[in-house]
Each structure stands twice: as C-alpha cells, then as structure tokens.
Amino acid sequence: MKKLKIESLFKLVMLLLATASMIAFHSCSKDDDPDPETPVASFQYEISEDNFLEVTFMNFSQNATSYSWNFGDGETSTEENPTHIYEEPGTYEVVLTASNEAGDSHSFSRDIEIDDPDEALTRLAGTDHKTWKLYRIGTSLGVGPDKDGARSWWSLENDGSRPCKYYHTFTFHRNGDFVFDDHGSFWGEDVIFEGTDVHGVCFEAVPENMINKDGVDVSAFLSGTHQFELDPTTNMVTLNGYGAWMGMPQMTTTGESSVPVDSKQFKIEVIEENEVYDLMIISYTYDGLYWDYTYAHYHDPAQEPDVVDEEEEVEDLPPYTPEEFFNTFASEGEEDVQYLFPTPEESEVTLTIGVDDPVDPDAPKVGEYHRGTNLFADLKFMMDFNIQFDNFSTVSIDVFVPSDNDYSGGLDQSIQIWIADMHTTQNFWESWVQYVVPADEVVMDEWVTYTFDLDDPSEGSEGTPLDRTDLDAVGLTIGGSEHDVDAIFYIRNFIFE
C-alpha cells in the first residue's frame, strides 16, 4: 500500500511538472510573436539623364508590405519602386503611403522639381518631336523692309491661292533630325521655276517635275530627312542636309537661290505656347529685305482649321470707259484730277499734292513723290471699275529728277508706269502692262515729258490696255526697285489721251 501511494504521489508530481512546463511553453511562445511594428514611409528619386521628365523612385520604407504612390499630377501607382514620366516641367508634391498587414499606414511627402535643361529645344521639338505647319488663320508669310514693316509689301493667307503650301509639314525631333514632308504637292516658286510649266501653280511633287528655270534638277527640295542645330542664345536654327528648307525652298542664309544648298540658317523670332496650339514665327533677313513665316503646332490635330483648296472667285468690277483720265497734282479739284486719284492706303510712297515747282515757285503747283525706304515703292491709283481705254492711245507724265538724291546705292533715275488688275489678281505684277524709261535715258534737274504709246508696252508685258478689259489700277514707280534708298522726285500732268 505504501509503495502504491509513493508511486501515485510520484506520478502526481510528474503530472504537475508537465502541466507547469506546458503553461510555461505557451506563455513563452506568445511573448515571441509581438504586434506588427508601425510602418515608416520614405523614398528617394532620380531623374533620367536622357529624359528630364522621367523619374525613378527608390522606396526606403520600413515595416510595410504594400505601397501607394501619388505623383502629384493626377497619376498613381502601387509598385514598390515605380518609374513615372511627367508630361511637362513643374513642381510636384509626391506622396508615398506605406501600409502593413494589420492595416496600419504611414505617409511621407516631398516636392520634386522637374526642370527642363533645354527649354528652347523643347519649345521647338517637344520632348520627343514636334510637327509644324503654316498657320491657317490670317496671314502666314510675307515680305517687308524690316521687322517693323513685316508683310507690308506682300503676304499670303489660306485663301485657296496656294493650298499645297499649307499641307507641308516640318518636324523637329529632339535627337536632331529634321523631317520635311511635301504630302504629294509643291508650289512653283518664282525664283526657282519662273518660265517653266509648273511656275505659279501647285503641282505633283515628283522628281520629273522638279526641274528649275535653268534646267537643273532640284528634287532635293522634296520630302526628306535632314538634321538641325539650335543655338538657344541667338535662337538661330541651322538646317544641315542638301535641299533642307523651311519657309520657302529658295531661302538661304545670305539670299535666295534657285538651286538647293547644303546648309542654311533662319531665326526663331518667337514661340508662343497656347492651350490649343503653339505658334512659331521664323525669319530670314537680308539687306533691306525681311521675310517671315508663321507656323502652328496643334496639340489636337482635330482642332486645326481646314486648308482652303480652291481660291474663292471674286466678282469682277464693272467696265467703264472714261472720257478724261488725268491728274496734274496741283490740287484735288475737278480741274486738276479726273478718276486718276492716288490710293494712299495701297501705296508705298508718300505723295504731297500742291507743292512748289522746284524750278519756278511761281509756276502751277506740282506733286512731291517721296519714295521712302520701301523696297518696292509704288504710287498706286486704284479704280472701282475696269478701265476701258477706248478713248486713249497714249499716256504721258512730266517728271523732275533731282541730282542731289543719293544714287550711289540701289537708287537710280528710272521711271515706270504700269497698269494692272489688282482687284481679282493677288500677284498683280505677274500680268501687268508696263512702260519703262531706263535710267540712262532720264534727264536730271529739269522737267521732262515722257510719253508712251499704249499699244507698245515694254518687253515682257502681257497684252496691251487696248486689248484687255480687266485692268483696274495704275501705278508709278520712280527710282527703281529692290532697294531701300530714300529719295524725292516731282511729278505733274499724268495724262491718258
């Protein structure tokens, strides 16, 4: 009995020890599995050397199993180490939220600066490439004496007169490529194609049509890939590659050329960035000559205005046959002018009526023709009818050419009378009738009457006023053209008889 009790007591003690051990074991296991620690969010970032808009984020968060990024531009990510590309430079607040399995979270934010290391290049070529076309609203290109007088001599707009020019695209790639696409048509520029079958028209852009006025192959002007360089300090763009062009194909760094060249430069006057489209004006500047062009880049091509493919037909002026057609320039009275009234708003010269005769102050008053510094200085007389010259056979004018003008430059003593259709013809000079007194035939410092037969115009004119019925304007040019030399001349008795 005693032995049994001892064994039973021993068993009881062992059971108590085992139970205590199990309790101790379970208690120790609970102490080794504490609550998850609170997450701590943190990150760094690195901007790509190849693309300043591309940012790689490095996640240094602790105690987290999931992540949520807000890049500050409306875009998000749940990647641990995302790479994000921004659309434009700026300051963005980036927020990283790090969370654990228990649902605890912590957020960390910092502002990052996305700076464009080459803003001028981005405005021209975008972050990858940018395509420009002639602006289709208002005037898109033109010529004048200088920047202040840009397009004052001539300009072009999207009116159907040269539609092919508005389809051309000029694409600048950030890697330096410059791509011209003619989109299947080309314009027959005067300087290049004068006298050929394609002069003055839109024609199919194929090599066999690209033969210039001298018989030279100029097909290098057609679609092609070239290179460009931009100097951001001067805003000068250099196009490199035989035949590369922008503006008009004949434009070069120093003047106009009827054949392609290997390299040329132009200046970016301004790039204006807008919500719907960007505008760029480029220019070529020569001595006394300023050409500029306006291009547009539409962010959404659907917003771009259509090209006017056909020139709107202008209703012609009614015919009228004047019995008298003259201007003495002594006054504006009926006794001194009949129909031949000057049109100041269309003229490049300044006419002063009723000034003293330079030879005899007591003589009847005359007109002072102040040429100014315009490259093409014409005094224009525009009618509201098509002039029928049935009652006239000659035109004459008295001109006094002072010798004290400066004739050492481009100015000469030549006199030109022209008659044209300005109402329905944009480039009226391409079909005008003209009468010219060469400089070496002009007498200086005395009044001389110069008379022309209307049926015998100068060489190169089209028809005569006696067999044409579309002429509605008369012009007078003294001192020559294509120069900006100021001068004063005197005129009187401009008469059709």
C-alpha positions in Angstrom: 0.0 0.0 0.0 2.7 2.4 1.0 4.6 1.6 -2.3 1.5 2.3 -4.3 1.0 5.6 -2.6 4.5 6.6 -3.3 4.2 5.7 -6.9 0.9 7.6 -7.1 2.5 10.6 -5.4 5.4 10.4 -7.9 3.0 10.3 -10.8 1.1 13.3 -9.5 4.3 15.3 -9.1 5.4 14.5 -12.6 2.0 15.4 -13.9 2.1 18.8 -12.1 5.6 19.4 -13.5 4.5 18.6 -17.1 1.5 20.9 -16.8 3.7 23.7 -15.5 6.1 23.1 -18.4 3.3 23.3 -20.9 2.0 26.5 -19.4 5.4 28.0 -19.4 5.9 26.9 -23.1 2.7 28.5 -24.3 3.4 31.7 -22.3 6.9 31.9 -23.9 5.5 31.4 -27.5 3.1 34.3 -27.1 5.9 36.6 -25.9 7.9 35.8 -29.1 5.1 36.9 -31.6 4.5 40.6 -30.8 2.1 43.0 -32.6 3.4 44.2 -36.1 5.6 47.4 -35.9 4.2 50.7 -37.3 5.3 51.2 -40.9 7.6 54.1 -41.8 7.4 55.5 -45.3 10.4 57.0 -47.0 11.7 57.4 -50.6 14.4 59.0 -52.8 14.2 59.7 -56.5 16.5 60.0 -59.6 15.8 62.0 -62.8 16.8 60.3 -66.1 19.7 61.9 -67.9 18.1 61.0 -71.3 14.6 62.3 -70.5 14.2 65.1 -67.9 10.5 64.2 -67.5 11.3 60.6 -66.4 11.7 60.0 -62.7 12.6 56.7 -60.9 11.5 56.4 -57.3 13.5 54.3 -54.8 11.5 53.0 -51.9 13.2 53.0 -48.4 10.1 52.4 -46.3 10.2 50.0 -43.3 7.7 47.6 -41.8 5.5 47.8 -44.8 4.0 45.2 -47.2 2.1 47.5 -49.6 2.6 50.9 -51.1 0.6 53.6 -52.7 2.1 56.5 -54.7 0.6 59.8 -55.7 2.9 61.6 -58.2 1.2 65.0 -57.9 0.0 65.2 -61.4 -3.1 63.0 -61.0 -1.3 59.8 -61.7 -0.8 57.0 -59.1 1.0 53.6 -58.7 1.1 50.6 -56.3 4.5 49.4 -57.4 7.3 49.3 -54.8 9.8 51.2 -56.9 7.9 52.8 -59.8 9.2 54.9 -62.7 7.0 57.8 -63.8 7.0 60.1 -66.8 5.6 63.6 -66.3 4.0 65.5 -69.2 5.7 68.8 -68.5 8.1 70.6 -66.2 6.9 71.9 -62.9 6.9 71.3 -59.1 5.1 68.2 -58.0 4.2 67.0 -54.4 4.8 63.2 -54.4 3.2 61.3 -51.6 4.1 57.7 -50.6 1.8 55.8 -48.3 3.3 52.6 -46.8 1.0 50.0 -45.1 1.4 46.8 -43.1 -0.8 43.6 -42.9 -2.6 44.9 -39.9 -3.8 47.9 -41.8 -1.5 50.4 -40.2 -0.1 53.0 -42.6 2.3 56.0 -42.7 2.6 58.7 -45.4 5.7 60.6 -46.5 5.7 63.5 -49.0 8.2 65.7 -50.7 8.2 68.3 -53.5 10.3 67.4 -56.6 11.4 70.0 -59.2 11.1 68.9 -62.9 13.3 71.4 -64.7 13.8 71.4 -68.5 17.6 71.6 -69.1 16.9 72.9 -72.6 13.7 74.9 -72.7 14.4 76.4 -76.2 14.8 72.9 -77.7 11.6 71.7 -76.0 9.6 74.6 -77.4 10.8 73.8 -80.9 11.0 69.9 -80.8 8.9 68.9 -77.8 10.1 66.1 -75.5 10.4 63.8 -78.5 9.3 65.6 -81.7 7.0 68.4 -82.8 5.4 69.0 -86.2 4.8 72.5 -87.6 2.6 73.7 -90.5 1.9 77.1 -91.9 -0.7 78.9 -89.8 -4.1 78.7 -91.5 -5.7 81.8 -89.9 -4.8 85.3 -91.2 -1.6 85.8 -93.0 1.0 83.1 -92.7 4.0 84.6 -94.5 5.1 87.7 -96.2 7.9 90.2 -97.0 8.6 93.8 -95.9 11.6 96.1 -95.5 12.3 95.1 -91.9 10.7 93.5 -88.8 8.5 96.5 -88.1 7.2 96.5 -91.6 6.9 92.7 -91.9 4.5 91.6 -94.6 3.7 95.2 -95.7 4.8 94.6 -99.3 3.2 91.2 -99.8 1.6 88.4 -97.7 -0.1 85.0 -98.2 -3.1 83.6 -96.4 -5.1 80.4 -96.5 -7.5 81.6 -99.2 -7.0 78.8 -101.8 -4.4 80.7 -103.9 -1.5 78.3 -102.8 -3.1 75.4 -100.9 -0.3 73.0 -101.3 1.9 75.1 -99.1 -0.5 74.6 -96.2 -0.2 70.8 -96.3 3.6 70.8 -96.0 4.9 69.6 -92.6 8.2 70.3 -90.9 9.0 68.0 -87.9 11.8 68.7 -85.5 13.0 65.7 -83.5 14.8 66.1 -80.2 17.6 63.9 -81.4 18.5 66.4 -84.1 16.5 65.0 -87.1 14.6 67.4 -89.3 11.9 65.9 -91.5 10.1 67.6 -94.3 7.0 66.0 -95.9 5.6 67.6 -99.0 2.4 65.5 -98.8 2.5 65.0 -102.6 2.4 68.6 -103.9 4.7 71.5 -104.4 4.4 75.2 -105.3 6.2 76.6 -108.4 8.1 79.5 -106.8 9.1 82.4 -109.0 12.9 82.3 -108.1 13.1 78.6 -108.9 10.5 77.8 -111.6 9.9 81.0 -113.5 9.2 80.3 -117.1 8.6 76.5 -116.6 5.3 74.6 -116.9 5.0 74.4 -113.1 5.6 78.1 -112.4 3.0 79.7 -110.2 0.8 76.6 -109.6 0.6 73.7 -107.2 2.0 70.6 -109.0 2.6 66.9 -108.2 5.8 66.5 -106.1 7.7 64.0 -108.1 11.3 64.3 -109.3 10.5 64.7 -113.0 8.6 67.9 -112.2 11.5 69.3 -110.2 13.5 70.9 -113.0 14.2 74.6 -112.4 14.2 77.5 -114.8 17.8 76.7 -115.8 17.2 73.0 -116.4 18.7 71.9 -113.1 17.3 69.0 -111.1 16.1 70.5 -107.7 14.3 67.3 -106.5 16.4 67.6 -103.3 13.7 70.1 -102.2 11.2 67.3 -101.9 10.4 65.2 -98.8 13.4 64.1 -96.9 15.2 63.7 -93.5 17.9 66.1 -92.6 19.5 67.5 -89.4 19.2 70.7 -87.5 21.0 72.6 -84.8 19.6 75.2 -82.4 21.6 77.9 -80.7 19.5 78.9 -77.7 21.5 82.1 -77.1 20.7 83.5 -80.5 17.6 81.5 -81.5 19.3 80.6 -84.8 18.4 77.3 -86.4 20.8 75.7 -88.8 19.4 73.1 -91.3 22.0 70.7 -92.5 21.5 68.5 -95.5 21.3 69.1 -99.2 17.9 70.6 -100.0 16.7 71.1 -96.4 14.4 74.1 -96.2 11.7 75.8 -94.1 9.9 79.0 -95.1 10.4 78.8 -98.8 12.8 76.5 -100.6 14.8 79.3 -102.2 15.6 81.0 -98.9 19.3 80.6 -97.8 21.4 82.3 -95.1 22.6 85.1 -97.4 19.9 85.4 -100.0 17.7 83.5 -102.4 18.9 80.6 -104.6 17.2 78.7 -107.5 19.1 75.5 -106.5 19.4 73.5 -103.2 22.2 74.2 -100.8 23.9 72.1 -98.2 23.1 74.3 -95.2 21.0 77.4 -94.3 20.0 79.4 -91.2 16.9 81.2 -90.0 16.0 82.9 -86.8 13.1 81.9 -84.5 11.5 85.2 -83.6 9.1 83.8 -81.1 7.5 80.5 -80.0 4.2 81.2 -78.2 2.8 78.3 -76.3 -1.0 78.1 -76.1 -3.6 75.6 -74.7 -4.8 74.5 -78.2 -1.8 75.2 -80.4 1.7 76.7 -80.3 2.7 79.5 -82.8 6.2 80.0 -84.1 7.5 82.9 -86.3 10.7 82.4 -88.2 12.5 85.0 -90.3 15.2 85.4 -93.0 16.8 88.9 -93.0 18.7 90.3 -95.9 19.9 93.8 -96.8 16.6 95.8 -96.9 14.5 92.6 -97.1 12.7 90.8 -94.3 10.8 87.6 -94.8 8.9 85.9 -92.0 6.6 82.9 -91.7 4.1 81.8 -89.0 3.8 78.1 -88.2 1.4 76.3 -85.9 1.6 73.1 -83.9 -1.7 71.8 -82.8 -1.8 69.6 -79.7 -5.0 68.1 -81.0 -4.9 67.8 -84.8 -8.7 67.8 -84.9 -8.7 71.4 -83.8 -6.7 72.5 -86.8 -8.6 74.6 -89.4 -9.1 73.1 -92.8 -7.0 74.1 -95.8 -8.9 76.2 -98.4 -8.2 74.2 -101.5 -9.9 76.5 -104.1 -9.5 80.2 -104.4 -12.8 82.0 -103.9 -13.9 83.6 -107.1 -14.0 87.3 -106.7 -16.7 89.1 -108.6 -15.0 91.4 -111.2 -15.5 95.1 -111.3 -17.9 96.6 -113.8 -16.4 98.1 -117.0 -16.3 101.8 -117.6 -14.9 103.9 -120.4 -13.7 107.3 -119.1 -13.6 110.3 -121.5 -10.9 112.0 -119.4 -8.3 110.4 -117.2 -5.6 112.6 -115.7 -4.0 114.2 -112.6 -2.0 117.4 -112.6 -1.1 117.1 -108.9 -1.7 120.8 -108.5 -4.9 120.3 -106.4 -7.7 117.8 -105.7 -10.2 119.9 -107.7 -12.0 118.6 -110.7 -10.0 120.8 -112.9 -6.8 119.0 -111.8 -7.9 115.4 -111.5 -10.3 113.1 -113.2 -10.5 109.5 -111.9 -6.8 109.2 -111.5 -6.9 109.7 -107.7 -4.0 108.2 -105.7 -4.7 105.4 -103.2 -2.6 106.2 -100.2 -3.5 103.1 -98.2 -2.2 100.9 -101.0 0.8 103.0 -101.9 4.3 102.6 -100.5 5.3 106.2 -101.4 4.1 109.4 -99.9 2.5 111.9 -102.3 2.1 115.5 -101.4 -0.2 117.4 -103.8 0.2 121.1 -104.4 3.9 121.8 -103.6 6.0 124.5 -105.2 7.6 123.7 -108.5 11.3 123.1 -107.8 12.3 125.1 -110.9 9.8 128.0 -110.6 7.9 128.6 -107.3 5.5 130.9 -109.2 4.5 128.2 -111.6 1.5 126.0 -111.1 1.8 123.6 -108.1 3.1 120.1 -108.6 3.3 116.8 -106.7 6.1 115.6 -104.5 6.8 111.9 -104.8 8.6 110.8 -101.6 9.9 107.4 -102.3 10.8 106.5 -98.7 12.8 103.4 -97.7 10.3 100.7 -99.1 12.0 98.1 -101.2 9.2 98.2 -103.8 8.0 101.8 -103.8 4.9 102.3 -106.0 2.4 105.1 -106.1 -1.0 103.4 -106.8 -4.2 104.7 -108.4 -7.0 102.1 -107.9 -10.4 102.3 -109.6 -13.7 100.9 -108.7 -14.2 99.8 -112.3 -12.3 98.0 -115.1 -10.8 100.8 -117.2 -11.8 100.6 -120.9 -9.1 102.5 -122.8 -11.2 103.0 -125.9 -10.7 106.8 -125.8 -7.0 106.8 -125.2 -3.9 105.9 -127.2 -1.1 107.4 -125.1 0.0 108.0 -121.5 2.4 110.7 -120.5 3.9 112.3 -117.4 6.2 115.2 -116.5 9.0 114.2 -114.1 11.7 116.3 -112.4 14.5 114.1 -111.2 16.8 116.0 -108.7 20.5 115.2 -108.9 21.0 115.7 -105.2 19.4 112.4 -104.4 21.9 109.7 -103.3 22.4 107.5 -106.4 25.5 105.7 -105.1 23.5 102.7 -103.9 20.5 100.9 -105.4 18.6 104.1 -106.3 18.5 105.1 -110.0 16.6 107.5 -112.2 14.4 105.0 -114.0 10.6 105.7 -114.4 8.0 103.0 -114.7 4.3 103.3 -115.4 2.3 100.1 -115.0 -1.4 99.2 -115.5 -2.7 96.0 -113.7 -5.7 94.1 -112.4 -5.4 94.4 -108.6 -9.0 93.5 -107.8 -9.0 89.9 -108.8 -5.3 89.1 -109.0 -3.3 88.8 -105.8 0.1 88.9 -107.6 -0.8 91.7 -109.9 2.7 92.2 -111.1 2.8 88.8 -112.8 0.4 90.0 -115.6 0.7 93.8 -115.6 1.3 96.0 -118.6 4.3 98.3 -118.1 6.1 101.2 -119.7 9.7 102.0 -118.7 12.1 104.8 -119.2 15.6 103.4 -118.4 17.8 105.3 -116.0 20.3 106.2 -118.7 17.6 107.9 -120.7 16.4 110.2 -117.9 17.3 113.8 -117.9 18.1 115.2 -114.4 17.3 118.7 -112.9 14.8 119.7 -115.4 11.2 118.9 -116.3 10.8 116.3 -119.0 7.6 114.9 -120.5 7.8 111.1 -121.1 5.1 109.8 -123.5 4.3 106.1 -124.3 2.0 104.5 -126.8 -0.5 102.3 -125.1 -0.2 99.7 -127.8 3.6 99.4 -127.4 4.4 98.4 -123.8 7.8 97.4 -122.6 9.1 93.9 -123.3 7.8 91.2 -121.1 4.3 92.7 -120.6 1.1 90.8 -121.2 -1.1 92.3 -123.8 -1.9 96.0 -124.0 -4.5 98.2 -122.4 -6.2 98.5 -125.7 -7.0 94.8 -126.0 -7.6 94.0 -122.3 -10.7 94.7 -120.3 -9.6 93.5 -116.8 -7.3 96.4 -115.8 -8.4 98.4 -112.8 -5.2 100.1 -111.4 -2.4 102.3 -112.5 1.0 102.5 -110.8 4.0 104.8 -110.9 7.5 103.8 -109.8 10.5 106.2 -109.8 13.9 105.3 -108.7 13.9 101.6 -109.4 13.0 98.7 -107.1 14.6 96.2 -104.7 16.4 98.7 -102.6 15.6 100.9 -99.5 17.2 104.2 -100.5 15.1 107.2 -99.7 14.6 109.9 -102.4 12.3 112.7 -103.5 11.1 113.4 -107.1 8.5 115.7 -108.5 5.7 114.9 -110.9 2.9 116.7 -112.8 0.5 116.2 -115.7 -0.1 112.4 -115.5 -2.4 112.2 -118.5 -4.1 109.5 -120.7 -5.0 111.0 -124.1 
